[in-house]
Amino acid sequence: MESAAFTQSGVQGAGGVPGVLGPASFYRDGGARAIMRAANFPDELLPFLQMEGLAAMDAVCRHECDSLVELGCYDGRALEVARAAGVHYLGVDVNPGAIDSLNRRIGDEGLGDRARAVLGDALHCQEWSSEVTGERPLHLLPFNLVGNFTEPEKVLAGVGGLGGLALISVFNEEPWTTEVRRAYYTACGIGIVEEVPGPYGGVLFRGDQGFCSQSFSSRGVADLLSATGAATVRERTHRLGRCITVRLT
């Protein structure tokens, strides 16, 4: 499943090409600034993101979660969900600048007693799991986060070790979704070097600076969840993708 030249850590795999960056390097070293800039979002992305926020609020309230953990948080968009629901918030991201900025925002808004952002990698949950508060956390993997990894099953396996619930947001494989994604990545200034069928039934884009993003078919999502033992609790769909609440084991 994994291309040797595009490993998660940015280090070449066996037989890989020296100096080729991986997805984590893309987000750690500045690519996230363009990807997360609202001005680059195609209009069609906004309803998808709205569905994601509503799904997170529904999951927190429906299952009486007492904390919200946002992986790949960047500017902390799920902080508003946690604030509205009255639960603790933890943001986790590989980008140091984003974490510093989010912690300043948390302090400026007087939320320091119930919100925090930490530097961390979704592939290495054990390094930041002690920061999670509460007994019933909801782990949010937003905005096709798992699709940014060439082996998304490793991300879910790691998060699964934390227990509780997770909300997973992914793009689907429909042609119109692929068109929206292509326009979005182009607007972000990413030079796409490869567009091929992905291992989970969707379309895999690879670009310069280590950029990687794949989408998922319905069967691909089912296979991914089955591989990690996650059980679907609730699912919401949009023409661009789906948000799935799962119970972690």
N, C-alpha and C positions, 0 to 999 in steps of 0.2 A: 504493500500500500504506500510506503513512504519512498519518495525520491531521495536518493543518497545526497543529492546536491542541496536539498531543502530540508534540513533537519530543524527541529524545534529550537534547539539551543543556539543555532547559528554556526555550529561546528560541523564540518563535512562528515558524512557517513563513510563507510568503507567504500573505497573506489570513487569517492566524491571529488568535486573540483575544489582545490584550495581557494580560500578567499570568498566563496559564495555564501551570502548571508541567508539566515533562516527567518521565518515569520516573527519570532520573538524579537530579533534584532530590528526588524522593520518598525515594530511598535515601540520598542525601547529607544530607538535612535532618531525619532522624529516623524515617522510616517503617520503616527496616530493623529498628529495635528491636522493633517489634511483629511483623513478618513472621518474624523469626528467633528469637522467643521460643518455647522448646519447649512451654511451657504452653498456647500457642495452637494447637499442632499437633493436628488430628484423629488419632485412633488409627490410622486407615488410612494415614496418611502415613508412619508409622514404618517399616513393612516396605519401603516404597519407598526411603526414605533408607538403610536397611540394605543394600538391593541396590546402591545407588549406591556405598557405601563398599567393598563386596566387589568390584564391577566395577572400581573404581579400583585396589585392591590387585592384582587379577588382571592388569590391563593393565600396571602397573609391573613385576610379576614376569615375566609372560609375554614382554614385549618388552625386558626388561633396561633400563628407564628409569633414569636416574641423578638425576633431579629431578622434583618434582611442583609444578606451578604452579596454584594455586587462584584462579580469577577470581571476584569477588563473594564473597570468603572470609568476610567479617564476623568471626565468632569463631574461625575457623580449624578447622573440624571435620575437614578432610582432613589436618591436621597429624598426627593419630594414625596415619593411613595411611602418611604419609611416615616417621614415627618407626619404625613396625613394619617397614617395608620397608628401612629403613636408607639412605634417600635424602634429598637436600636438599629443602627446602620453601621456596616463595615464595608468600605470600598477597597478593592485590591487591584493593583495594576503594576505592570512592569516599567512604566514610564515615570522616572523620578520627578520630572517637572510637573506632571499631572497630579501626582500625589501631594507635592508641596502646595500647589494651587488649591486643590480640594480641601486640604487641611486648613488653609487660610480662610477659605469660604466658610467652613464649618465653625471656625473661631469667630469670624465676623458676624455670623448669624446666631451666635450664642447657643450652638448645638454641641459644644464640646463634651457635655456630660452624657450624651447618647449617640454620638456619631464620631467616626474616626476613619482615616484612610491610611493604608499601609502599602509599602512596596512589596510585591509578591507575584509569583508566577502561578497560573492555573495548573501547571503540570507538577508543581511542588507544594501541594497544600499543607504538608506537614510543617513547612517552614513558617506559616502564618496562622495555622488553625487555632493556636492558643489565644488569638485575638478575638475569636468568635464568642460573642456573649449570648446568654439565653440557652434554654433547653430545647426550643423548637425553632431552629433557624430555617429560613428559606434562602437557598443559594440560587442567585439569579445569574444565568449565563446568557447575556443579552445580545441582540443585534448580530446573530449568526456567529457568535464567538467560537463555538466548537468548530465551525467551518473554516476558521483561520489556522487550524492545525491539520497537518497531513495525516495524523493518527488521532482523530477525535475521541476514539474509545479510551485512550490513555487519560484524557482530560476527565471524562465521566467516571472512569475507575478511581481516579484520585479524589474527586469530589464525593464519590460514593462512600469513601472511607470516613467522611465526616458525618454521615447519617442525616436524618431529617428529610426535607423536601428540596427539590430543585425545579426551577422553571427554565426550560431550554427553548430559545428562540432561534429558528433556522429559516433560511431561504429555501423555496422549493425549486423543482427542476423545470418549471414551465418556460416556454420560449420567451414570453413577455417579461418574466422575472430575470432571465438571462440578459435581455436587452436593457432593463433598468440597471442591473448590476454593471454591465459594460459601460453604460453612460456615466454612472456614478464613479467608477474607478478612473475613467478618463478625466472627469471633472476634477478629481483629486490630483491629477498630474502623474498618475501611475502609468508607466509604459508596460503594457501587457505583452509578454513574450510568449505566452502559451495559453490556449483555451481548448481543453480536452474533456472527454467524459471522465467524471470522477468515480472513485471507488464505491460511493454510496448512492449511485444512480442519478446524480446531478451533474453540474458542470463545474470543472475545476479551472480557475484562473491562476496563473502565476505571472508575476511581474518583476520589474527591477527592484533592487534594494531588498530582495527576499520576500516580497509580497506573495501571499498565498491565500486563496479563498475558494471554498467549495460549497455547493448546495446539495440538497438531499431530496430524493424521492420518498414517497410514503413508505415503500418497502425498505429503503435505505435507513430511514429513521427507526423503523421497527427492528432492523438488524442491529443498529447501533445500540439501542436500548437493551435488546436481548443479550448482546455481548457483555454488557456491564451489569446485568441483573436488575436494572431499573424498571419499576412497574408504573405504567401510565395511570394517572389519577384523573386528569382532565385535559382536554385539548381544545384550543381555539384556532380557527383557520382564517387566513386572509389570502387574497389572490397571489400575494408574493411569498407566502410561507405560513408557518404555524408556530404557536407557542404551546408547549407541552409541559404540564405539571407532572412530575414523577416522584415516586417514593424511592429513596435511596436505600440500598441494602449493604 
